[in-house]
Amino acid sequence: MLKGITWPVLLILESDDLLYYLSSVEALNTELENHYLSHSDTCILLEQTGQQYNLALPKKDNPSSSYSLNPVDTLDLHVFNQMVRNHLSARQQCCVLKIAISSFEQGFKLVLNTSED
């Protein structure tokens, strides 16, 4: 279940520099159904507070099962800053080394502004 999550969140996939801004559980379900289920076994949801959750996906042989969340350590803002830089670089933004966010909310806004429609 995805109860207890404060939306929006960022979906972080293992071995992917892109960060995926999700405004609701419906947006998460859409993204997972479209392509993430087959691309990554490790997914993390990140709230604007820095709280991270490991997202265990439903079993492919039992698609009716629900997702499960396990809280993990709060992400360090310096680590998140680098993740945002990597995301911006992957989106071919310029001058990403000069980016220095001062809050998770600021980083979320940068990700949202560079998301694909």
C-alpha positions, 0 to 999 in steps of 0.5 A: 500500500502507498498510504502515508506518502506525502505527494508529490514524490520523485521516483528514483530508479537504480542506474538511471540519472533521470528523476521522475516527478509524480504528483499522485498515486495515479501518476505512479501507477501510470508510470509503472504500468507504462515501462518501469516494471520491466526496467528496474527492480529497485525503485525509491520514492522520495518525499519533499522532506527527504524521506526515502521509501524502498518501493517493492513492486507487485510480482509479475505473476500476480499483478493484482498484488499491491506495492509495498513501502519500506522507509529508509534513511532520510536522504542527505541534501548534498546527495540530492543536490548531486542527483538533481545535477545528474538529472539536469545533465541528462536533460541536457541543461547547461551549467549544471555544476553551478546548481546548488539547491538549498532545500528538497522543495527547490530540487523538486521544482527543478525536476518538475520544470525539466520533466517531459510532458 
